[in-house]
Amino acid sequence: MHFQCIVCSIFKEALKNSVYKDVILLSGGTASGKSEFLATQLVNRDCIIMDAILSTELGAQNKIRQILKAGKTPIIYTVIPDDLRRAFIAFLNRDRKFSDTHFYRTHSGSRRALLWIANNHPELEINIVES
């Protein structure tokens, strides 16, 4: 089974079976600092956390729809690096290698998806974190 499928399956199970009402969608481009923010700021929150790039409007729409359908509350945390060059260097030094275009596509896509969320779901809590 593909890694993405496994993650989606675990997320669906958590939505169905968890007693937690809040669901954090943690988004941001690759090497933006999402994992560090999760480990330092969100680790003790009583909620479901989906760590995702959310690089497309459709992906954001699907996740939000799933959360709302489960009767839970989506909360958005977007991590944006204070220095894109430093994030790019971190990206280049990772063990997992992707093309340079992947870096820029995920950063621009996650910001575009965030704008879509703000325009289409003004009722949702959106938190923008600078890393």
Secondary structure as UniProt FT lines:
FT   HELIX           3..17
FT   STRAND          22..27
FT   TURN            30..31
FT   HELIX           34..37
FT   HELIX           38..42
FT   TURN            43..44
FT   STRAND          48..51
FT   HELIX           57..69
FT   TURN            70..71
FT   STRAND          73..80
FT   HELIX           84..92
FT   HELIX           100..120
FT   TURN            122..123
FT   STRAND          125..130
//
